[in-house]
Amino acid sequence: MVVSRTFLWISFVLLVVSDSLVYANVKKPAAAADGVALVDLLEGEDPVVEKRDKKKLEVGEVTYDGRSIMINGKREIFFSGSIHYPRSTVDMWPDLLRKAKQGGLNVIQTYVFWNLHEPVKGKWNFEGNADLVKFIRLIQENNMYVTLRVGPFIQAEWNHGGLPYWLREEPNIVFRSDNPTYKQHMEAFVVKIMKMMKDEKLFAPQGGPIILAQVENEYTHVQRAYRELGDSYVQWAAKMALAQNVGVPWIMCKQKDAPDPVINTCNGRHCGDTFPGPNKPHKPSLWTENWTAQYRVFGDPPSQRSAEDIAFSVARFFSKDGTLTNYYMYHGGTNFGRTSSIFTTTRYYDEAPLDEYGLQREPKWGHLKDLHKALNLCKKSLLAGAPGVLKLGKETEASLARFYEKPGTDICVAFLANNHSKLETSVTWRGQEYFLPPHSISILPDCKTVVFNSQQIVSQHNTRNFVRSKAAKKLNWEMSPEPIPTVVQVPVNQKKPQELYHLLKDATDYGWFTTSLDLGPYDLPMKDSIRPVIRIPSLGHAMGVFVNGEYIGTEHGSHAEKGFVFEKPVTFKQGLNYISLLCMTVGLPDSGAYMEHRYAGPRTITVLGLNTGTIDLSQNGWGHRVGLNGENLQVFTEKGAQKVQWTKAAGKGRALTWYKTYFDAPEGKDPVAIRMTGMGKGMVWVNGLSIGRHWMSFLSPLGQPTQAEYHIPRSFIKPGKNFLVVLEEQDADPKDIEILTVNRDTICSMSSQMHPPHVNAFERKGGKFQIVAGISAATAQLKCPNYKKIVAVEFASFGTPEGVCGTYAIGSCDAPGTKKIVEEKCLGKTACTVPSDPGLFFKVDPCPTVKIKRLAIQVLCSH
């Protein structure tokens, strides 16, 4: 008997006997249990899980020891995801939470956003998407717990790290230090939020979903900057938090000196390798931020983190005593209005399992769902078994088995790891050989049967499509230039330019600085080859320069280097010249020590190249105005737009111009976006609501805008005549702007004989591990989103197909008729499965030298 490597690693082990498959170690039933459809088990909502989830969420006393968090004395493992309530709309919350639950999560983590709730000192806001209580109640309705990160400093790539601007101007304040003023305001905020949660009975001992609370955020990064005042602040913050008596454990992330009983937790990509563990043996290992990608700032190229790498890191963490992992972010969402931090894009963590629009990003969503199911099959053994480690290969640490077992019982789980990043390997574990791809971990819930491998994806893939809306296709643009003020309208009120943050007080991105320069006939250059140059070093973030009402140019910094030098030639006239600087912020800083001492705006202003030499205008006398005329008139509303003159937009408009148009609601129910082709930098409003900053002219090193499409929530849109306004800071033409619908209706599968069965084919029933559906080890699985049906098979090949979802191509080996076979099995259905069985696709092998053949399928879904 020859045992093929194809089936060895598949765990349970499939034996090749005269082309028939025999399941070793697991009894094979004749059909799926309880009449459950096979496709539901493979890629749909797990009926068993859905039935189980109808049970009421278990709440009560929350305690912990060195192994796990316990609820009413019962140990549990937790799969958590960060979803921030203000980064989506209230209408989106139910769908996001439902998809999170279906993805296998049992905890939602969120920050509390101080500057959202108290933007003006003493004036509170808990309405709309600031309704924290409503969000938490919805989480509980979806049978999930909550980790509440009250901060109040949160970073989170959120404006000012969540701290309200008014706090910066409190006398003698030093943020995040043992400073009386800061501590007074911080404690007042924490007390208010905790009291609100207790009054609403939202903590687990009261019957609510909150099981963990966090104070501060990654303070270790800045602690040394404050010396002994940093150390004493940590002690004070922990003591203050504990004094709230909320009845659940408190945590501090990335805080190795978290005082007892506060739990120190890990943030990062690979906490299974980088986290030294809790600072006391009686605390559990918790992972509060497992970064699912990398947030982007304007000017960044695309960033990715593969589903395989995330799954590997989570499996590693749970194999080493971890009991909670949190995906940061599970849904990133949108930084509406001016809520993003310094230079951060309007789109946030779009590469998360749920993308900006709330659509499932596959295979990330599905692969992690499968991982959660696999780990849940191991839960009893993980929490009750004794840990062990065994080296499997000759190379130190290259191949390891980590296991938990209870001798004399069937309690046993094993994690077989290949730590080599490039080389596959075969290992022997307890007398059986297992194949491990590079950088992978296989999970064996019974120490025998592989139900999941982190590197081998059996869930489907998809691609995102932006489709131009037919209903919102015709956009008739009108324009209204923003007035350029001079010292006549904005007279001198200070000798030198004010600091920009202090001037704007975070009420707007825009501030005018005006001055004048009187030049005589002998001041101007006599030669045509010489022109005066205006030079303005600035601390950031961006600036447009106008001389005598004419646009000279713009310059900006970046997230890495906020400051810049504006330096351009300018044409002056004899007599009085008016200089107007439009200085801009792009969000406030959200990290680092002494944030209250960060500054922005022009440092010096000089004119070079005059006959009389260089002139320093830094103390020439400057006027200041906060905001634009259009902002003050609210021209982004239909009422405000009537207060200015509009003309038909034709060609490029002058820098600093308002544009308006109307559009009808895009057809269907898919999410909506606007593509800002042809524009530079500014802001966008729909029906008076800001969808955020756009910045198309700041190109990445790849020569493309970091973000071209911007989310318009459906709840912002009326059936007809939606008022769209764009503020454009640069000279631009809006004619190529498009209203789009967004879908992930292109779904794919790539499977082969090397792929394991789907984890949904297994269950624990009565404490026994068993198979629940008889399926082939190699199966392509496809399911349309939102009850759509498969309307076209766009690609199908059995052999050696190449590429990825959306770009598949026929390889050197291809079985004729594959597409027709797939069409017969899939067209008109919501979901389908296609076995990767050679006998299904040919009677005579067209390429017998290709031993392992792959099946690639791409289909289109629609209503």
C-alpha positions in Angstrom: 0.0 0.0 0.0 1.4 3.4 -1.1 0.3 6.3 1.1 0.1 9.5 -1.0 1.4 12.7 0.6 -1.8 14.3 -0.8 -3.8 12.6 1.9 -1.2 12.2 4.7 -1.5 15.7 6.0 -5.2 15.8 5.7 -5.3 14.4 9.1 -7.8 11.9 9.6 -6.0 10.0 7.4 -7.5 9.3 4.0 -6.2 6.0 2.6 -5.9 5.4 -1.2 -7.4 2.0 -1.9 -8.3 1.3 -5.5 -9.3 4.9 -6.0 -11.8 4.8 -3.1 -11.5 6.8 0.1 -11.6 5.2 3.5 -11.7 7.5 6.6 -9.4 6.3 9.3 -10.2 7.2 12.9 -13.5 8.8 12.1 -16.8 7.0 11.3 -18.3 8.2 8.0 -22.1 8.8 8.1 -24.2 8.2 5.0 -25.5 11.7 4.9 -25.4 15.0 6.6 -26.8 15.1 10.1 -30.4 16.2 10.8 -31.1 16.9 7.1 -28.6 19.8 7.0 -27.7 20.7 3.5 -24.1 20.0 2.7 -23.5 23.4 1.2 -24.8 25.0 4.5 -22.1 23.0 6.3 -19.4 24.1 3.9 -19.8 27.8 3.5 -23.1 29.0 4.8 -24.4 29.8 8.3 -23.8 26.8 10.4 -27.3 25.6 11.4 -26.0 23.9 14.5 -24.2 27.1 15.6 -27.2 29.3 14.7 -29.5 27.0 16.8 -27.1 27.2 19.7 -26.8 30.9 19.5 -30.5 31.3 20.2 -29.6 30.5 23.8 -29.3 33.6 26.0 -25.8 35.0 26.4 -24.4 33.7 29.7 -23.6 36.6 32.0 -22.8 37.0 35.6 -19.6 37.1 37.7 -16.4 37.7 35.7 -13.2 36.4 37.2 -9.9 35.1 36.0 -6.8 33.0 36.8 -3.6 32.2 35.1 -5.4 30.1 32.5 -8.5 32.0 31.4 -11.3 34.5 31.9 -14.2 32.8 33.6 -17.9 33.7 33.5 -19.8 32.3 36.5 -16.9 30.1 37.1 -17.0 28.6 33.6 -13.8 28.9 31.5 -14.1 30.2 28.0 -12.0 31.1 25.0 -12.8 34.4 23.2 -12.6 35.5 19.6 -13.0 39.3 19.5 -13.2 41.9 16.8 -12.9 45.7 17.0 -15.8 47.6 15.5 -16.0 51.3 16.4 -19.5 52.7 16.6 -18.7 56.2 15.2 -16.9 54.8 12.1 -20.2 53.4 10.7 -23.8 54.5 10.7 -26.5 53.3 13.1 -28.2 51.6 10.1 -25.0 49.6 9.5 -24.6 48.3 13.0 -27.0 45.4 12.9 -25.5 43.9 9.7 -21.9 44.4 10.9 -22.7 42.7 14.2 -24.6 39.9 12.5 -21.6 39.2 10.2 -19.2 39.4 13.1 -21.2 36.7 14.9 -21.5 34.5 11.8 -17.7 34.9 11.5 -17.3 33.1 14.8 -16.8 36.1 17.1 -18.1 36.1 20.7 -16.7 39.5 21.7 -16.8 43.0 20.2 -14.2 45.5 21.3 -14.6 49.2 21.0 -13.1 52.4 22.3 -15.1 55.2 23.9 -14.4 58.4 22.0 -14.2 61.3 24.4 -14.0 64.1 21.8 -17.1 62.6 20.1 -19.1 62.7 23.3 -17.8 66.0 24.8 -16.6 68.1 21.9 -17.4 71.2 23.9 -16.6 71.2 27.6 -19.6 70.2 29.6 -21.8 69.6 26.5 -22.4 65.9 25.9 -23.5 64.0 22.8 -24.8 60.5 22.7 -27.0 60.8 19.7 -26.9 59.0 16.3 -23.8 57.1 15.8 -22.5 58.4 19.1 -25.2 56.3 20.9 -22.8 54.0 22.8 -25.6 52.4 24.9 -27.6 51.4 21.8 -24.5 49.9 20.2 -23.7 47.8 23.3 -27.3 46.6 23.5 -27.1 45.5 19.9 -24.0 43.5 20.6 -25.8 41.7 23.4 -28.8 41.1 21.1 -26.3 39.3 18.9 -25.1 37.1 21.8 -21.7 38.6 22.0 -19.7 40.1 24.9 -18.0 43.5 25.0 -14.6 44.8 25.9 -15.0 48.5 26.6 -11.8 50.5 26.1 -12.6 53.7 28.0 -9.1 55.2 27.6 -9.7 58.1 27.6 -6.6 58.4 25.4 -7.2 55.9 22.7 -4.9 56.8 19.8 -6.9 54.7 17.2 -5.8 57.0 14.3 -8.7 59.1 15.6 -8.4 62.9 15.8 -6.3 64.0 18.8 -6.3 60.4 20.0 -9.8 60.9 21.3 -9.0 63.8 23.6 -11.2 66.8 23.1 -9.3 69.9 21.8 -10.5 72.1 24.7 -8.5 69.9 27.1 -5.3 71.2 25.4 -6.0 74.7 26.5 -6.7 73.9 30.2 -4.2 75.9 32.3 -1.0 74.0 33.3 -2.1 70.7 31.8 0.2 67.9 30.8 -1.5 65.0 29.0 -1.1 61.4 30.3 1.0 62.3 33.2 0.7 62.6 37.0 -0.6 66.1 36.4 -3.5 67.3 38.6 -5.4 69.0 35.8 -5.3 66.1 33.4 -6.1 63.6 36.1 -9.1 65.6 37.2 -10.6 65.7 33.7 -9.7 62.1 32.9 -11.3 60.8 36.1 -14.4 62.9 35.5 -14.8 61.3 32.1 -14.2 57.8 33.2 -16.6 58.2 36.1 -19.3 59.5 33.8 -19.0 56.7 31.3 -18.8 54.0 34.0 -21.8 55.4 35.8 -23.7 55.4 32.5 -22.9 51.8 31.9 -23.8 50.8 35.4 -27.1 52.8 35.3 -28.0 51.0 32.0 -27.0 47.6 33.7 -24.5 46.8 30.9 -21.8 45.1 33.0 -21.9 41.3 33.0 -22.6 41.0 36.8 -25.7 43.2 36.1 -26.9 41.0 33.2 -25.1 43.0 30.5 -22.5 42.0 28.0 -19.4 44.0 29.2 -16.8 41.5 30.5 -13.6 43.6 30.3 -12.8 47.3 30.6 -9.5 49.0 29.6 -8.0 52.1 31.0 -5.2 54.1 29.2 -3.7 52.7 25.9 -0.2 51.6 25.0 1.3 53.9 27.7 4.6 52.1 27.7 5.5 53.9 24.5 5.7 57.2 26.2 6.1 56.4 29.9 9.8 57.1 30.1 9.3 60.5 28.7 7.5 61.5 31.9 10.0 59.7 34.2 8.7 59.3 37.7 5.5 61.2 36.8 4.8 58.5 34.2 5.3 55.7 36.7 3.1 57.3 39.3 0.5 58.0 36.7 0.2 54.3 35.8 -0.4 53.5 39.5 -3.0 56.3 39.8 -4.8 55.3 36.6 -5.2 51.7 37.7 -6.3 52.7 41.2 -8.8 55.2 39.7 -10.2 52.5 37.4 -10.6 49.9 40.1 -12.4 52.4 42.3 -15.3 52.4 39.8 -16.4 49.0 41.1 -17.8 47.8 37.8 -17.4 44.2 38.7 -15.3 43.1 35.7 -11.6 42.8 35.3 -9.6 45.9 34.1 -6.8 45.6 31.5 -4.0 47.8 30.3 -2.6 47.0 26.8 1.1 46.9 26.2 1.7 47.9 29.9 4.2 45.4 31.4 4.0 47.1 34.8 0.2 47.0 35.0 -0.5 47.1 38.8 -2.5 44.2 40.3 -5.2 43.2 39.7 -5.1 44.9 36.3 -4.1 42.5 33.5 -1.4 43.5 31.1 -2.2 42.5 27.5 -0.4 42.3 24.1 -0.8 44.3 20.9 0.9 43.4 17.7 1.0 41.0 14.8 2.5 37.9 16.4 1.8 38.0 20.2 2.3 34.2 20.3 6.0 34.9 19.7 6.6 38.4 21.0 4.5 38.5 24.2 6.5 37.5 27.3 3.3 36.8 29.0 1.3 38.4 31.9 3.4 40.1 34.6 2.0 37.8 37.2 1.2 34.0 37.0 -2.3 34.5 38.2 -3.2 36.6 35.1 -4.4 35.1 31.7 -2.8 35.7 28.3 -4.9 38.2 26.4 -4.2 39.7 23.0 -6.1 43.0 22.6 -4.9 44.1 19.1 -4.1 41.6 16.4 -3.6 43.9 13.4 -5.5 42.6 10.4 -3.7 45.0 8.1 -2.1 48.4 8.4 -4.0 51.6 8.6 -3.1 54.0 5.8 -2.1 57.6 5.6 -2.4 59.8 2.6 0.6 59.0 0.4 0.8 55.3 1.3 0.8 52.5 -1.2 -1.7 49.6 -0.6 -1.0 47.6 2.6 -2.0 43.9 3.1 -1.8 41.2 5.7 -2.7 37.8 4.5 -5.5 35.6 6.0 -2.9 32.8 6.3 -0.5 34.9 8.4 -3.3 36.1 10.7 -4.6 32.5 11.1 -1.0 31.3 11.9 -0.5 33.9 14.5 -3.8 33.1 16.2 -3.3 29.4 16.2 0.2 30.0 17.6 -1.2 32.2 20.4 -3.8 29.7 21.5 -1.3 26.9 21.4 0.7 28.8 23.9 -1.9 29.4 26.6 -3.7 32.3 24.9 -7.4 32.5 25.6 -8.5 35.8 23.9 -7.5 37.4 20.6 -9.0 40.6 19.2 -8.8 41.5 15.6 -7.9 45.1 15.2 -9.9 45.9 13.1 -12.6 43.5 12.3 -14.4 46.3 10.5 -12.5 49.6 10.2 -15.2 51.7 8.5 -15.0 55.4 7.6 -13.5 58.5 9.3 -16.5 60.7 8.6 -16.1 64.5 8.7 -12.9 65.6 10.3 -12.5 62.6 12.7 -9.3 61.1 11.3 -6.0 61.8 12.9 -3.0 63.5 11.3 -2.8 62.6 7.6 -4.9 59.4 8.1 -7.1 58.5 5.2 -10.9 58.7 5.3 -11.1 54.9 4.7 -10.0 53.0 7.8 -8.6 49.4 7.9 -10.3 48.6 4.6 -8.4 45.3 4.5 -10.2 44.0 7.6 -12.4 40.9 7.4 -15.3 43.2 6.9 -14.3 46.0 4.5 -15.1 49.7 4.7 -18.6 49.1 3.3 -19.3 46.2 5.6 -18.8 43.6 2.9 -17.1 40.3 3.7 -13.5 40.4 2.5 -12.8 36.8 1.4 -10.9 34.7 2.1 -10.0 36.6 5.2 -13.5 36.5 6.7 -14.1 32.9 5.9 -10.6 31.5 6.7 -10.8 33.1 10.2 -14.3 31.8 10.7 -13.0 28.3 9.9 -10.1 28.9 12.4 -12.6 29.8 15.1 -14.6 26.7 14.5 -11.5 24.6 14.7 -10.4 26.1 17.9 -13.8 25.8 19.4 -13.6 22.0 18.7 -10.5 22.1 20.9 -11.9 24.2 23.7 -12.4 21.5 26.3 -8.9 20.2 25.8 -7.3 23.6 25.7 -8.9 24.6 29.0 -8.7 21.3 30.9 -5.6 19.7 29.5 -2.0 19.9 30.7 0.4 21.6 28.2 3.3 19.9 26.5 5.8 20.6 23.8 7.7 18.2 21.5 10.3 19.0 18.8 9.3 17.1 15.6 12.2 17.9 13.3 16.0 17.9 13.5 16.1 21.7 13.0 15.7 23.5 16.3 12.2 25.1 16.6 11.5 24.4 12.9 8.8 21.9 13.6 7.1 21.6 16.9 4.0 20.0 18.4 2.3 21.8 21.2 -0.4 19.9 22.9 -2.8 19.8 25.8 -4.0 16.5 27.2 -5.4 14.8 30.3 -3.9 11.3 30.6 -6.5 8.5 30.9 -9.1 10.5 29.0 -9.9 11.5 25.4 -9.0 15.1 26.2 -6.2 15.9 23.8 -5.5 18.6 21.3 -2.4 19.1 19.2 -1.0 22.0 17.2 1.6 20.9 14.6 3.8 23.8 13.5 6.2 24.3 10.6 8.0 27.5 11.4 10.1 27.6 8.3 8.9 30.4 6.1 9.8 28.8 2.7 10.1 25.0 3.1 7.3 22.5 3.5 7.9 19.5 5.6 6.5 16.1 6.7 6.5 15.3 10.4 5.7 12.2 12.5 3.4 12.7 15.4 2.4 9.8 17.6 3.2 7.3 14.8 1.4 9.1 12.0 3.0 11.2 9.3 1.6 14.7 8.6 2.4 17.1 5.8 2.9 20.8 6.8 3.1 23.6 4.3 5.6 26.4 5.0 4.8 28.8 7.8 1.7 26.8 8.9 0.0 25.2 11.9 -2.3 22.3 11.7 -5.0 21.9 14.4 -5.9 18.4 15.6 -8.8 18.6 18.1 -8.4 14.9 19.0 -4.6 14.7 18.6 -5.2 12.7 15.4 -7.4 14.5 12.9 -6.4 17.7 11.1 -9.4 19.9 10.7 -7.6 23.1 9.8 -4.3 24.3 8.5 -3.5 28.0 8.6 -1.8 28.0 5.2 -4.4 26.0 3.3 -7.6 28.0 2.6 -10.7 26.1 1.8 -13.1 29.0 2.1 -14.1 31.0 -0.9 -12.4 34.2 -2.3 -14.0 37.3 -3.7 -13.1 40.6 -5.4 -14.6 44.0 -4.9 -16.4 45.6 -7.8 -17.1 49.3 -8.2 -20.0 49.7 -10.7 -21.0 53.1 -12.1 -24.6 53.8 -11.1 -27.1 54.2 -14.0 -29.5 56.1 -11.8 -26.8 58.6 -10.7 -24.9 58.8 -13.9 -25.7 62.3 -15.0 -24.1 65.0 -12.8 -24.5 68.6 -13.8 -22.0 70.6 -11.9 -22.1 74.2 -10.8 -19.3 76.2 -9.2 -18.8 79.0 -6.7 -15.2 80.3 -6.0 -14.4 80.9 -2.4 -13.5 84.6 -1.9 -9.7 85.2 -1.3 -9.5 87.6 1.7 -6.8 90.3 2.0 -5.9 92.6 4.9 -8.8 94.7 3.8 -11.3 92.0 4.8 -9.0 90.4 7.4 -7.1 93.3 9.0 -3.9 92.9 10.9 -4.5 91.8 14.5 -1.1 90.4 15.5 2.5 91.2 14.7 3.4 87.6 13.7 1.4 84.6 12.5 -0.4 82.7 15.2 0.2 79.0 15.9 -2.3 77.1 13.7 -3.7 74.6 16.3 -4.4 77.4 18.7 -6.0 79.6 16.1 -8.4 76.9 14.7 -9.2 75.1 18.0 -10.1 72.1 15.8 -13.3 73.9 14.6 -12.1 73.6 11.0 -9.2 72.6 8.8 -8.7 76.1 7.4 -7.3 79.3 8.6 -6.4 82.5 6.7 -3.3 84.5 7.3 -3.1 87.9 5.6 -0.5 90.6 5.2 0.6 93.2 2.7 3.9 94.3 1.1 4.4 97.8 -0.4 7.0 97.7 -3.2 8.6 100.7 -5.0 9.8 100.8 -8.6 13.4 100.0 -7.5 12.4 97.0 -5.3 11.3 94.8 -8.3 13.9 92.9 -10.4 14.9 94.7 -13.6 15.7 91.5 -15.6 13.1 89.2 -16.9 15.2 86.2 -16.0 14.9 87.1 -12.3 11.7 86.7 -10.3 11.0 87.1 -6.6 10.5 83.9 -4.7 8.3 83.5 -1.6 9.7 81.0 0.9 7.6 79.8 3.9 8.9 77.0 6.1 5.9 75.5 7.9 5.4 73.1 10.8 2.5 71.6 8.8 0.2 70.3 7.5 -0.6 72.0 4.2 -0.8 75.5 2.7 -2.2 77.3 -0.3 -0.6 80.7 -1.2 -2.4 83.6 -3.0 -0.8 86.9 -4.0 -3.1 89.7 -5.1 -5.9 87.1 -5.4 -3.9 84.9 -7.8 -3.2 81.3 -6.8 0.6 80.7 -6.5 0.5 77.1 -5.5 0.2 74.6 -2.7 2.5 72.5 -0.6 2.1 69.9 2.2 3.8 67.6 4.6 3.3 64.0 5.3 2.6 61.6 8.1 6.3 60.9 8.4 7.4 64.6 8.1 4.7 67.0 9.0 6.7 70.1 8.1 7.5 71.4 4.7 8.9 74.5 2.9 6.7 76.3 0.4 9.0 78.0 -2.2 7.7 79.3 -5.5 8.3 82.3 -7.8 5.7 85.0 -7.6 4.8 88.1 -9.7 4.6 91.2 -7.5 3.4 94.6 -8.7 4.6 98.1 -7.9 2.6 99.4 -5.0 0.6 97.5 -2.4 0.7 93.7 -2.8 -1.7 91.4 -0.8 -0.4 88.1 0.5 -2.9 85.5 1.7 -2.0 82.2 3.1 -4.6 79.4 3.5 -3.0 77.3 6.2 -4.5 73.8 6.8 -4.5 71.0 9.2 -5.2 67.4 8.2 -6.3 66.0 11.6 -4.6 66.5 14.9 -1.8 64.2 16.3 -2.9 61.0 18.0 0.2 59.6 19.5 3.5 60.3 21.4 4.4 62.2 24.5 3.5 65.8 25.3 0.8 66.0 22.6 -0.3 69.3 24.2 3.0 70.8 22.9 2.6 70.0 19.2 2.4 72.9 16.8 1.5 73.6 13.2 1.5 76.5 10.8 4.0 78.9 9.2 7.3 79.6 11.0 8.8 82.4 8.9 7.8 84.1 5.7 10.5 85.7 3.5 10.6 87.1 0.0 13.9 86.6 -2.0 15.1 88.0 -5.2 14.2 91.7 -4.8 16.6 94.4 -5.7 16.6 95.5 -2.1 17.5 92.1 -0.9 15.6 89.5 1.1 12.6 90.8 3.1 11.4 89.0 6.2 7.7 89.3 6.6 7.5 87.1 9.7 6.8 90.1 11.9 5.2 92.3 9.3 1.8 92.3 11.0 -0.7 89.6 10.2 -4.5 89.2 10.1 -6.2 85.9 11.0 -9.5 84.4 10.1 -10.8 81.0 11.2 -12.6 78.9 8.5 -13.8 79.6 5.0 -16.6 81.8 3.9 -18.4 78.8 2.5 -18.1 76.9 5.7 -19.5 79.8 7.7 -22.4 80.1 5.3 -22.8 76.3 5.2 -23.0 76.2 1.4 -22.8 72.4 1.7 -26.5 72.6 2.7 -29.2 73.5 0.2 -30.2 76.5 2.4 -26.7 77.7 2.7 -26.0 77.3 -1.0 -28.6 79.9 -1.8 -26.4 82.5 -0.1 -23.7 82.5 -2.8 -23.6 82.8 -6.6 -23.2 79.7 -8.7 -22.3 79.3 -12.4 -22.1 76.3 -14.7 -18.8 74.4 -14.2 -16.9 74.3 -17.5 -13.3 73.0 -17.5 -10.9 73.5 -14.6 -12.0 75.8 -11.9 -9.8 78.1 -9.9 -8.1 76.7 -6.8 -10.4 76.9 -3.8 -13.8 76.5 -5.4 -17.1 75.0 -4.2 -18.9 72.6 -6.6 -22.4 71.3 -6.3 -24.8 69.0 -8.1 -27.7 66.6 -7.5 -28.0 62.9 -8.0 -30.7 60.3 -7.6 -30.3 57.3 -5.3 -28.3 54.5 -7.0 -30.2 51.5 -8.0 -30.4 48.4 -5.7 -29.3 48.0 -2.2 -25.5 47.7 -2.6 -23.3 50.2 -0.7 -22.5 53.5 -2.5 -19.3 55.3 -3.1 -18.0 58.3 -5.0 -14.9 58.2 -7.1 -13.1 61.5 -7.1 -11.3 61.3 -10.4 -9.9 64.6 -11.6 -10.0 66.3 -8.2 -7.1 67.4 -5.9 -7.8 67.8 -2.1 -10.7 68.9 -0.1 -14.0 67.7 1.5 -17.2 66.1 0.4 -20.8 66.5 1.7 -24.0 64.6 0.8 -27.2 66.2 1.9 -25.3 68.4 4.4 -23.4 65.4 5.9 -19.7 65.2 5.6 -18.3 61.9 4.3 -14.7 63.1 5.0 -11.6 64.5 3.4 -10.6 63.6 -0.2 -7.0 63.8 -1.4 -6.4 62.6 -4.9 -3.3 64.7 -5.7 -1.1 63.1 -2.9 0.2 60.1 -4.9 1.8 57.0 -3.4 5.2 55.8 -4.6 3.3 53.7 -7.1 1.9 56.9 -8.7 -1.7 56.4 -7.6 -3.9 58.1 -5.0 -3.9 56.3 -1.7 -7.7 56.5 -1.7 -9.8 57.2 -4.8 -13.3 56.0 -3.7 -15.1 57.4 -0.7 -18.1 55.8 1.1 -21.5 57.4 1.0 -23.6 55.5 3.5 -27.1 54.6 2.2 -28.6 56.3 5.2 -27.2 59.6 3.9 -29.1 59.2 0.7 -32.7 60.1 -0.3 -34.7 58.4 -3.1 -34.1 61.5 -5.4 -32.4 64.9 -5.6 -29.5 64.2 -3.3 -27.4 67.4 -2.8 -23.7 66.8 -3.4 -21.1 69.4 -2.6 -17.3 69.2 -3.0 -14.9 71.7 -1.6 -11.8 71.7 -3.8 -8.6 73.4 -2.7 -6.7 73.0 -5.9 -7.5 73.8 -9.6 -9.6 70.8 -10.8 -12.5 69.7 -13.0 -15.3 67.6 -11.5 -16.5 66.2 -14.8 -15.1 62.8 -14.2 -16.5 62.3 -10.7 -18.6 59.1 -10.6 -21.3 57.7 -8.2 -20.7 54.0 -7.8 -22.3 51.0 -6.3 -20.1 48.5 -4.5 -20.3 44.7 -4.4 -18.3 41.6 -3.9 -20.4 39.5 -6.3 -17.4 38.0 -8.0 -16.6 34.9 -6.0 -14.0 32.2 -6.5 -12.6 29.0 -5.3 -9.3 27.3 -5.7 -9.1 23.8 -4.5 -6.9 20.7 -5.0 -6.3 17.2 -3.7 -3.9 18.9 -1.2 -6.8 20.7 0.5 -8.3 19.3 3.7 -12.0 18.8 4.3 -14.0 21.8 5.5 -13.9 22.3 9.3 -17.8 22.3 9.3 -17.6 18.6 8.5 -16.7 18.0 12.2 -18.4 18.5 15.5 -18.3 17.6 19.2 -21.5 15.8 20.2 -21.8 14.6 23.7 -18.2 15.4 24.2 -17.2 13.1 21.3 -15.3 14.4 18.3 -16.9 13.1 15.1 -17.6 13.9 11.4 -21.1 15.2 10.5 -21.0 15.1 6.7 -19.5 12.8 4.2 -17.5 15.0 1.9 -14.6 14.7 -0.5 -11.3 16.2 0.8 -11.1 18.3 -2.2 -14.1 20.5 -2.9 -14.7 23.9 -4.5 -17.3 25.8 -2.4 -19.2 28.8 -3.5 -21.9 30.9 -1.9 -23.4 34.2 -3.1 -23.8 37.0 -0.6 -27.1 38.5 0.4 -29.3 35.7 -1.1 -28.1 36.5 -4.6 -27.8 33.6 -7.2 -25.0 32.5 -9.5 -25.8 34.0 -12.9 -22.6 33.3 -14.8 -19.6 31.1 -14.6 -16.8 33.4 -15.7 -13.9 31.0 -15.4 -13.5 27.3 -14.7 -10.4 25.1 -15.2 -9.3 21.8 -13.8 -5.6 21.2 -14.2 -3.0 23.9 -13.6 -4.9 27.2 -13.6 -2.9 30.3 -12.7 -3.6 33.7 -11.1 -5.9 34.8 -8.3 -9.6 35.6 -8.0 -10.4 38.2 -10.7 -7.4 37.3 -12.8 -7.5 33.5 -13.3 -6.0 32.2 -16.5 -5.7 28.8 -18.2 -2.4 27.0 -17.4 -0.5 24.4 -19.3 -2.9 21.7 -18.3 -6.7 22.1 -18.6 -9.5 19.5 -18.7 -11.9 20.4 -21.6 -15.5 20.9 -20.6 -14.8 22.0 -17.1 -16.8 25.2 -17.5 -19.9 23.3 -18.7 -19.7 20.9 -15.8 -19.5 23.8 -13.3 -22.4 25.6 -15.0 -24.5 22.5 -14.6 -23.8 22.3 -10.9 -23.9 26.0 -10.0 -26.0 28.2 -12.3 -29.2 29.6 -10.8 -28.2 28.5 -7.3 -27.4 30.5 -4.2 -24.6 28.1 -3.3 -22.9 25.1 -4.8 -20.1 22.6 -4.3 -17.9 21.0 -7.0 -15.6 18.1 -6.0 -12.1 18.3 -7.3 -12.5 14.7 -8.6 -10.6 13.9 -11.7 -13.3 11.4 -12.7 -15.8 14.2 -12.9 -13.8 16.1 -15.5 -12.3 13.5 -17.8 -12.1 9.8 -18.6 -8.6 10.0 -20.0 -6.2 12.2 -18.1 -5.1 14.9 -20.6 -1.9 15.6 -18.6 -0.9 12.5 -16.6 2.5 14.0 -15.6 0.6 16.6 -13.5 0.0 14.5 -10.3 -1.8 17.2 -8.3 -4.4 19.1 -10.2 -6.2 22.2 -9.1 -9.8 23.4 -9.7 -10.3 27.1 -10.1 -13.7 28.6 -10.5 -14.9 32.2 -10.7 -18.6 33.0 -10.8 -20.8 36.1 -10.8 -23.7 36.6 -8.4 -26.7 38.8 -8.9 -30.4 39.2 -8.0 
